[in-house]
Amino acid sequence: MIQLTIIKINEYGPWTLTLGSDREHELQMFQASLYKQVQKLFSERNCLAFLNRSDEFFVVTNGLTLDDHISIQKKLEESFELKLSMSIGFAKTPFDANLKAYEGKQYPVILNKEHNIYGFVNGYSEQKVTIMHFDVDNLSSKRKTKSPYEISSIMFKLYSLMSEFFLDRKSMAFFMGGDNFMVVANDDAKEMAREFIDRTKKDLGILLNCGIGIGKTSREAAKLATQSLDKIREIRDSGKEKPEIVETSCF
């Protein structure tokens, strides 16, 4: 069961217009500061936040209660002049948890009116998160013939393919920067990883490594996924034939 919290800046568009035309640098600094604070406050509670379109965040919040959300919301309200809303949902798949959170905001199902919190909370029950951590194998060889901007273009093509592939399987992919991607996945992560790795070889000529982590919280799952990915790199660097997928679980 996945619990997902969507954080949205309220009335962001109208507020940006009050800054005048020379505002883009201010908006970029504001968004970066907000992301840093959101990530900090949730990671302190063993959760992991993912940036979405800079004015919105997805946080995998397994283990968090409504009171936890209220506490974080209060700290965010103290730090920023704009108001934020939180919508929470839980389901068997990440995408369905996203839909449940969206439903809670649209109808609305109000959990806390004062702090703009909506949706459905699962709290501490049935905690299990699966995260996949992908990186591109031997990207350094491409840098010898491709400029930095061309490398970025390749990464965005990969991200587009990844987003559509995993959305069809009710999982959610996020670009983490560099050549790193994370997918909040379903229980059949290993099978999905194999299929997607084969797809990228065929469609883009890109070789991927995938570490999979299964934990009680999103931060634990991400840690185990990265440990799995590091294990693939260690095997590769030792000169042995490396696996493309390694899975580590706390269960």
N, C-alpha and C positions, 0 to 999 in steps of 0.2 A: 504494500500500500504506500503510495506516494502522497505527501502533503506539499502543496505548492502555494507560494504567496506571490502575488503580482503587486508591485509597488508602482504607482503612477503619480506624476506631478500634476496637481490640479490647476486648471486654467493657465497652463504653461504658455500656450500660443499667445493669448492676449497680453500676458506679462512681458513676453519678449519684445512686443511692439513698443512698450513703454521705454525701452532702452535706446530707441533711435536706431539709425542705420548702421552706426559704427558699434555693433554689439556682438559680432560673432566671437571675438576673442573672449569677451566676458561670459558668453554662454558656454564656451568650451571649458573655461576654468570652473564655472559653476557645476557643470555636469560631472567633471572629473572629481571635484570635491565631494559631491553628493555620492557618487559611486564609491569613493574611498570610505566614506562614513557608513554607508549601507553595508558594504562588505565587512568592515570592522565590527560593527554591532552584531551582525548575524553570525560571523565566524566565531565570535566569543561564545556563542551558544551552539557551536558545532554544526553550523549550517553553511551553505555556500551560495553566494549570489552570482547571477549571470546578467551581464549587461544586454539590454535589448533596446535598440534605437536611441540610446543615450538618455531619453526622458522616461524610461520605463525599465524595471528590473524584474527578473524572475528569481525567486529564492526557494530552494528546496528546503522546507522547514519541518521535516520529520522530527518529532520530539518536542516541538514548541506548542504551548497552549495559547489561549487568547490573552492571558495576562502577560506572557512573554512578548507578544506582539504589541500590546499596549505600552509596555515598558520601553521597547525600542522606538515606537512611534513618538513617545514623549521626548526622547533624546534627539530624534531627528527634528522635531518641531522646535526645540530649543536652539538648534544649530543653523536652521535655514528659515528665511522669511516666507518661502512658499509652503503651502500646505500639500501634504501627500495623502493619498488613499492607499489602503491595503485591501486586497481581496484574496481570500483563502479558499482553497478547494482541495479535496483529497479523492483519490480513485485508485484503481488497480494499475492504470498506466499513466505516465507523465502527461500525455496530451489530454486524457480525460480529466485529470486533476486540473489542468489549465482551463478546460471547458467549464468545470464545476466552479472554479474561482470567477470566471467570466460571468456565469449565470448569477452568482451571488451578488455581483456588482450591478448587473443589468436590472434585476427585478425590483428593488434591491432587497437582499436579506441582510439586515443591519445587525452586526455583532456589538459594535460600540459606536454610537452616534458622535460622541464628543471628539473621537480621534479618527473618524472616517474609516472604520474597519468593517468589512463585509464578508459574507460567505459562510463557509462550513469548516469547523475545526475538528481534527481527528485527535489532536493531543499526543499522548504518549503511547497509544495502542498500535499494535501491528506495524512496528517500525522496521522497514527494510528498504534500502536504496541501492540501485545498481548504476554505476557510472563507468562509461568507457572513455579512455584517454587515447586519442589518436595523435600520431605525428608522422611526418613524411620521412621516409627512409632515405638517407644520403642526399638531403637537399643541397648540401654544400657543393655537390658536383654540378648542379644546375646553376649555381651562382657564378661558376666559371665562365658561363656563356650567356647568362641572362642578367640584365640590370635589376636593381632593387625593385623598381616599379613593375617590371615584367614578372618578377617573383610574386609580388603582391597580387597581380592579376591572376596568376595560376592558383594562388590560395583562395581567392574569391570564387573562382570557377569550382574548385573543390568544395568549398563551403556551400555553394548553391546546390550542387549534386547531393551533398550530405544532408542538407536540410530537407530536401524533397524526399530522399530515400527513407530517412528515419521518421518523417512526418507520416508517411504512408503506413508505418509500423507503430504509430502512436507513441513515438519517442521524440525527444527534443534535442537538437544539436546546437552547439554554441561555439563560435570562434573565440579562442582564448588569446590570440596574438601569436606572432612568429609563425611557426608551422604546427601549432597545437590546437586541437579541437577536443571538446568534451561533449558527450552525449548522455543525457539522463535517460536511462533505457528501461526496457521491460526485462522479465526474467530470462527470456531467450537471447540474451545479449551475445553470447558466443556465436550462435548461428547467424545472427544479424551481422556481426563483425566480419565473419568469413565471407558472407555474401557481398558486403559492401567493399571489402578489400579486393575481391575478384572484379567487381564492377569498375572500380577506379583504375585497375590495371588495364582493363579492356577499353574504357571510354576516354580516359585521360592520360594513360601511360604513366601513372603515378603509383609508386609502391608505398604502402602504409604499414606502420606498426600499431598495434592496439593493446593497451593494458586495460584490464577490466577489474573493477573493485566492487565488492558487495559488502555493505556495512549497515549499521543501525541508523546512522546519520549521514547526511550528504558530505560533510567534511571527512568523515571516516572513509566513506566510499571513494571519494576523490583521492585521499591519501593512498589507499590500497591500489587504486587504478594506476597512480603514478609509480608506486613501487613495482607494479607489474611491468609497466613500460620501461622502467630503469633496468629491470631484469633482462628484458629483450636486448637493450643496448649493451649490457655487460656481456651477454653471450656473444653478440655480434663482435664486440671489441676484442674478445678473447680469441677470435679466429674460428670459432665453432660455427656450425650451421645454426642460424637463429630461428626461433619460432616467430611467426607473425602475430600471434595472439597468446597472451598469458593472462590467466584469471586468478585473483586472490580474494578470499572471502573470510570474514570474521566469524562466520557461522560454522 
